[in-house]
Amino acid sequence: MPGTSTATKPEALATDVEVTEEEIIAHLTDGRTITVPLAWSWRLSEATPKQRTTFRIIGAGQGIHWPDIDEDISVRGMLDGTPAPPRSRETERAP
């Protein structure tokens, strides 16, 4: 089609992350800052403050990993408004 661009937008990637008592805040390469409720992740909600601050940005900025609680959150999920899956019954029984 004339006038239709086939160029794709560059993927927004995380450059920095903050976790407060109520929010997960990601600063993106395109200048945006996105915030989602901490309650979106039951693992982060139940984590200690130290566990919440022990994370690394993974996939060149595509996501965030918290090794102490085995939690991963993607930037795409935050942008799309997709919370982490709820705790399963198997997880509740795990030691």
Stockholm file with secondary structure:
# STOCKHOLM 1.0

chainA/1-95         MPGTSTATKPEALATDVEVTEEEIIAHLTDGRTITVPLAWSWRLSEATPKQRTTFRIIGAGQGIHWPDIDEDISVRGMLDGTPAPPRSRETERAP
#=GR chainA/1-95 SS CTTCCCCCCCCCCEEEEEECSSEEEEEETTSCEEEEEGGGCHHHHHSCHHHHHCCEEEGGGTEEEETTTTEEEEHHHHHHTCCCCCCCHHHHHCC
#=GC SS_cons        CTTCCCCCCCCCCEEEEEECSSEEEEEETTSCEEEEEGGGCHHHHHSCHHHHHCCEEEGGGTEEEETTTTEEEEHHHHHHTCCCCCCCHHHHHCC
//
